[in-house]
């Protein structure tokens, strides 16, 4: 995201998104991480918000389209709330991986 968000808003955003993920996906609340990356060098069409946000979610494959839409809706709403960026200028991509391709953390000993 753009480097325009106040520090407190960034902290609240990542904490709130971090709470949404296990709640929506029905996971142990200790699972999941949220990282906010900021960029000075950004480009998009002049008709779009220069503060656009790009979100990547990596999770295990197999969840329904409806569940992914629910998760996206909650994440996008929270981003809009904290950044003022319209949902039309937020892109969210799911990277779905098999459990065999994830190592470490509390879920994998």
Beta strands, then each sheet from edge to edge (+ up, - down):
strand 1: 53-60
strand 2: 90-97
sheet 1: 1+ 2+
end
